Amino acid sequence: RSFTMSFAVACPAPPRVRVSRGRGVARRTTGRRLVSAAVAGPDTDPRPAVVVLPGLGNETSDYTAFALELEQRGFSVTVAEVRRPDWLRNAAGLVDVNYWKGTLEPRPTVDWYLGRIGDAIVIAKQKSGSDKVRLVAHSAGGWMARVYLSDFGCAEVCHFVSLGSPLKSVPSDVPGVVDQTRGILSFVEANCDLPVVLNEKGVRVTCLAGKWLEGSAEFEMASPQNFLIGQGYKQVCGYSDVWGDGITPVAAAHLEGADNIILNGAFHTPVGSSDARPWYGTPEILDQWVEVLR
């Protein structure tokens, strides 16, 4: 999937490539929803507290513009502190025999990231005066947020929003498909709280999926990007001829019982995004879903 990401960033879609031409919310399915009120102290920022969780390979600075856009829309924003070299810590999983068996669990491999989530929540609460925060998790940050909520509790979180996060296990019975998480997503799906359980604990769940480019199972000279992106989709959901945000297929980004939203034209990552290829945090896309944070 890393190859697919680098291609998507480097190669804008040519005119004949099958991309989503529309903008706006294509489809929305709503699960159970709860509303929590944030309480602010007299000397703190009374705006709702948001903690942004970077995706795999990304770092804090990649979300500077996104954080500013949220701030301008009335939120107090904290981005978890992550540097690109930090992701090398995940290589620790290579020494676990379960990595090679395909039965790797998230912990302790991503404990360093879970610590960053906890640190960011503390900072966000102090800055805003809120008792609870809204976790806005990009890409792999979404499944790591699920691990955090299951292992460290939900007392400080009122809303979990995922942005193009792969949230379902990788199919094991499809030829040519290799679980690049080496079993982690299977563990998360089997062991982490589902939206209905999180709802009962006071946490709303919203899953955003981008419909930016349709994958293809067949190579065509007129639209090679659809085939290449489709091969990446296949490694995530088992199918190549599906829609997605260039990295995560729509179906893999949604969870049963969540408030599931599809955003036409939304690209996966802030790295390589532009006005012509907006990602979830680009103003024209952000304005279509930001109200769910309130």
BAGU-359766 format. One record per residue (C-alpha): residue number from 1; x, y, z. Coordinates in steps of 0.2 Angstrom, whole numbers, plus 5000, padded with zeros to 4 digits. Example, Ala and Ser with C-alpha at 12.3 -4.5 7.8 and 13.67 -1.06 7.14 Angstrom:
2
[pt 1,[5062,4978,5039]]
[pt 2,[5068,4995,5036]]
***
This chain:
294
[pt 1,[5000,5000,5000]]
[pt 2,[5015,5012,5002]]
[pt 3,[5018,5011,4984]]
[pt 4,[5000,5015,4980]]
[pt 5,[5001,5030,4992]]
[pt 6,[5017,5037,4983]]
[pt 7,[5009,5035,4966]]
[pt 8,[4993,5044,4972]]
[pt 9,[5003,5059,4979]]
[pt 10,[5015,5060,4964]]
[pt 11,[5003,5058,4949]]
[pt 12,[4987,5070,4948]]
[pt 13,[4973,5061,4938]]
[pt 14,[4974,5064,4920]]
[pt 15,[4957,5070,4911]]
[pt 16,[4952,5053,4906]]
[pt 17,[4955,5045,4923]]
[pt 18,[4939,5040,4931]]
[pt 19,[4938,5051,4946]]
[pt 20,[4923,5058,4956]]
[pt 21,[4918,5074,4948]]
[pt 22,[4905,5079,4960]]
[pt 23,[4908,5088,4977]]
[pt 24,[4898,5086,4992]]
[pt 25,[4891,5072,5003]]
[pt 26,[4886,5057,4992]]
[pt 27,[4878,5046,5005]]
[pt 28,[4876,5046,5023]]
[pt 29,[4870,5032,5035]]
[pt 30,[4867,5036,5053]]
[pt 31,[4870,5025,5068]]
[pt 32,[4865,5028,5085]]
[pt 33,[4871,5046,5091]]
[pt 34,[4873,5054,5108]]
[pt 35,[4877,5072,5111]]
[pt 36,[4889,5078,5125]]
[pt 37,[4891,5095,5131]]
[pt 38,[4909,5102,5135]]
[pt 39,[4911,5113,5151]]
[pt 40,[4924,5127,5150]]
[pt 41,[4931,5136,5165]]
[pt 42,[4931,5155,5166]]
[pt 43,[4950,5158,5161]]
[pt 44,[4950,5145,5147]]
[pt 45,[4946,5144,5129]]
[pt 46,[4927,5139,5128]]
[pt 47,[4928,5132,5111]]
[pt 48,[4925,5113,5108]]
[pt 49,[4941,5104,5110]]
[pt 50,[4948,5094,5095]]
[pt 51,[4963,5082,5095]]
[pt 52,[4969,5078,5078]]
[pt 53,[4978,5061,5076]]
[pt 54,[4990,5059,5061]]
[pt 55,[4990,5045,5049]]
[pt 56,[5004,5033,5045]]
[pt 57,[5019,5041,5038]]
[pt 58,[5012,5058,5042]]
[pt 59,[5018,5071,5055]]
[pt 60,[5011,5085,5065]]
[pt 61,[5016,5099,5053]]
[pt 62,[5006,5090,5039]]
[pt 63,[4990,5096,5048]]
[pt 64,[4994,5114,5052]]
[pt 65,[4982,5121,5038]]
[pt 66,[4969,5109,5044]]
[pt 67,[4970,5114,5062]]
[pt 68,[4969,5132,5057]]
[pt 69,[4954,5129,5047]]
[pt 70,[4946,5121,5062]]
[pt 71,[4951,5135,5073]]
[pt 72,[4943,5147,5061]]
[pt 73,[4927,5137,5062]]
[pt 74,[4926,5139,5081]]
[pt 75,[4936,5124,5088]]
[pt 76,[4951,5123,5100]]
[pt 77,[4963,5111,5091]]
[pt 78,[4978,5101,5097]]
[pt 79,[4987,5090,5084]]
[pt 80,[4996,5075,5092]]
[pt 81,[5015,5077,5092]]
[pt 82,[5022,5065,5079]]
[pt 83,[5037,5066,5068]]
[pt 84,[5040,5056,5052]]
[pt 85,[5055,5046,5060]]
[pt 86,[5043,5041,5074]]
[pt 87,[5035,5028,5063]]
[pt 88,[5051,5018,5062]]
[pt 89,[5047,5013,5080]]
[pt 90,[5034,5001,5072]]
[pt 91,[5048,4991,5065]]
[pt 92,[5049,4983,5083]]
[pt 93,[5035,4972,5077]]
[pt 94,[5047,4963,5065]]
[pt 95,[5055,4954,5080]]
[pt 96,[5038,4947,5086]]
[pt 97,[5035,4930,5079]]
[pt 98,[5017,4935,5077]]
[pt 99,[5022,4947,5063]]
[pt 100,[5028,4933,5052]]
[pt 101,[5012,4922,5057]]
[pt 102,[5001,4937,5052]]
[pt 103,[4993,4937,5070]]
[pt 104,[5002,4953,5076]]
[pt 105,[4993,4963,5089]]
[pt 106,[4993,4982,5090]]
[pt 107,[5002,4982,5107]]
[pt 108,[5016,4985,5112]]
[pt 109,[5021,4990,5094]]
[pt 110,[5011,5006,5094]]
[pt 111,[5011,5010,5112]]
[pt 112,[5022,5025,5108]]
[pt 113,[5008,5032,5097]]
[pt 114,[4995,5028,5111]]
[pt 115,[5005,5038,5123]]
[pt 116,[5005,5053,5111]]
[pt 117,[4986,5052,5110]]
[pt 118,[4985,5053,5129]]
[pt 119,[4997,5067,5129]]
[pt 120,[4987,5077,5116]]
[pt 121,[4971,5074,5126]]
[pt 122,[4979,5082,5142]]
[pt 123,[4985,5097,5132]]
[pt 124,[4968,5099,5123]]
[pt 125,[4958,5099,5140]]
[pt 126,[4970,5111,5148]]
[pt 127,[4969,5123,5133]]
[pt 128,[4950,5122,5131]]
[pt 129,[4944,5119,5149]]
[pt 130,[4933,5105,5142]]
[pt 131,[4930,5089,5151]]
[pt 132,[4930,5079,5135]]
[pt 133,[4938,5080,5118]]
[pt 134,[4933,5075,5100]]
[pt 135,[4946,5064,5092]]
[pt 136,[4948,5067,5073]]
[pt 137,[4959,5053,5067]]
[pt 138,[4966,5052,5050]]
[pt 139,[4970,5035,5041]]
[pt 140,[4979,5023,5052]]
[pt 141,[4976,5035,5067]]
[pt 142,[4958,5029,5066]]
[pt 143,[4962,5011,5071]]
[pt 144,[4974,5016,5084]]
[pt 145,[4961,5028,5091]]
[pt 146,[4950,5013,5093]]
[pt 147,[4964,5003,5102]]
[pt 148,[4966,5018,5114]]
[pt 149,[4947,5020,5117]]
[pt 150,[4946,5001,5121]]
[pt 151,[4962,5000,5132]]
[pt 152,[4962,5017,5140]]
[pt 153,[4944,5021,5142]]
[pt 154,[4932,5034,5135]]
[pt 155,[4930,5045,5150]]
[pt 156,[4939,5060,5141]]
[pt 157,[4932,5058,5124]]
[pt 158,[4914,5062,5118]]
[pt 159,[4916,5060,5099]]
[pt 160,[4927,5049,5088]]
[pt 161,[4928,5054,5070]]
[pt 162,[4939,5044,5057]]
[pt 163,[4945,5052,5041]]
[pt 164,[4948,5038,5027]]
[pt 165,[4953,5026,5041]]
[pt 166,[4955,5007,5036]]
[pt 167,[4944,5000,5050]]
[pt 168,[4940,4982,5044]]
[pt 169,[4951,4967,5043]]
[pt 170,[4960,4962,5027]]
[pt 171,[4952,4947,5019]]
[pt 172,[4963,4931,5020]]
[pt 173,[4955,4921,5006]]
[pt 174,[4958,4932,4991]]
[pt 175,[4973,4927,4980]]
[pt 176,[4986,4940,4979]]
[pt 177,[4981,4949,4995]]
[pt 178,[4993,4951,5009]]
[pt 179,[4988,4959,5025]]
[pt 180,[5001,4973,5027]]
[pt 181,[4996,4976,5045]]
[pt 182,[5001,4958,5048]]
[pt 183,[4985,4954,5058]]
[pt 184,[4983,4970,5067]]
[pt 185,[4967,4975,5059]]
[pt 186,[4960,4958,5062]]
[pt 187,[4964,4960,5080]]
[pt 188,[4956,4977,5081]]
[pt 189,[4940,4972,5072]]
[pt 190,[4938,4957,5084]]
[pt 191,[4943,4965,5100]]
[pt 192,[4940,4984,5100]]
[pt 193,[4923,4992,5105]]
[pt 194,[4910,4994,5091]]
[pt 195,[4901,5010,5088]]
[pt 196,[4886,5003,5097]]
[pt 197,[4896,5000,5113]]
[pt 198,[4905,5016,5111]]
[pt 199,[4888,5025,5110]]
[pt 200,[4883,5017,5126]]
[pt 201,[4899,5024,5134]]
[pt 202,[4895,5041,5129]]
[pt 203,[4906,5042,5113]]
[pt 204,[4898,5046,5096]]
[pt 205,[4906,5038,5081]]
[pt 206,[4907,5046,5064]]
[pt 207,[4917,5038,5049]]
[pt 208,[4921,5048,5034]]
[pt 209,[4925,5040,5017]]
[pt 210,[4931,5049,5002]]
[pt 211,[4925,5045,4984]]
[pt 212,[4940,5052,4974]]
[pt 213,[4945,5038,4962]]
[pt 214,[4937,5022,4956]]
[pt 215,[4949,5007,4955]]
[pt 216,[4949,4995,4941]]
[pt 217,[4954,4977,4939]]
[pt 218,[4959,4979,4921]]
[pt 219,[4974,4989,4915]]
[pt 220,[4969,5002,4902]]
[pt 221,[4981,5014,4893]]
[pt 222,[4969,5028,4894]]
[pt 223,[4968,5027,4913]]
[pt 224,[4982,5017,4921]]
[pt 225,[4980,5026,4937]]
[pt 226,[4963,5017,4940]]
[pt 227,[4972,5000,4939]]
[pt 228,[4986,5005,4950]]
[pt 229,[4975,5013,4963]]
[pt 230,[4964,4998,4962]]
[pt 231,[4978,4986,4966]]
[pt 232,[4980,4996,4982]]
[pt 233,[4961,4995,4986]]
[pt 234,[4962,4976,4984]]
[pt 235,[4975,4974,4997]]
[pt 236,[4963,4983,5009]]
[pt 237,[4946,4976,5005]]
[pt 238,[4949,4962,4993]]
[pt 239,[4942,4971,4978]]
[pt 240,[4950,4982,4965]]
[pt 241,[4935,4989,4956]]
[pt 242,[4928,4999,4970]]
[pt 243,[4928,5018,4974]]
[pt 244,[4939,5025,4987]]
[pt 245,[4950,5040,4992]]
[pt 246,[4965,5034,4983]]
[pt 247,[4971,5023,4998]]
[pt 248,[4956,5017,5008]]
[pt 249,[4941,5010,4999]]
[pt 250,[4924,5017,5005]]
[pt 251,[4918,5000,5012]]
[pt 252,[4934,4998,5023]]
[pt 253,[4932,5016,5030]]
[pt 254,[4914,5013,5037]]
[pt 255,[4908,5004,5053]]
[pt 256,[4891,4996,5057]]
[pt 257,[4882,5007,5069]]
[pt 258,[4892,5023,5065]]
[pt 259,[4887,5039,5057]]
[pt 260,[4894,5034,5040]]
[pt 261,[4897,5048,5027]]
[pt 262,[4904,5047,5009]]
[pt 263,[4912,5063,5003]]
[pt 264,[4913,5065,4984]]
[pt 265,[4930,5071,4978]]
[pt 266,[4939,5069,4994]]
[pt 267,[4957,5063,4992]]
[pt 268,[4966,5053,5006]]
[pt 269,[4980,5063,5013]]
[pt 270,[4985,5081,5015]]
[pt 271,[5002,5077,5007]]
[pt 272,[5000,5080,4989]]
[pt 273,[4982,5088,4991]]
[pt 274,[4978,5103,4981]]
[pt 275,[4962,5113,4976]]
[pt 276,[4960,5101,4961]]
[pt 277,[4963,5086,4973]]
[pt 278,[4956,5091,4990]]
[pt 279,[4958,5080,5005]]
[pt 280,[4946,5079,5020]]
[pt 281,[4953,5094,5028]]
[pt 282,[4953,5106,5013]]
[pt 283,[4940,5120,5016]]
[pt 284,[4927,5114,5002]]
[pt 285,[4927,5097,5009]]
[pt 286,[4929,5101,5027]]
[pt 287,[4913,5113,5026]]
[pt 288,[4903,5098,5021]]
[pt 289,[4906,5088,5037]]
[pt 290,[4913,5100,5050]]
[pt 291,[4896,5102,5058]]
[pt 292,[4896,5084,5064]]
[pt 293,[4909,5089,5077]]
[pt 294,[4898,5102,5086]]
***
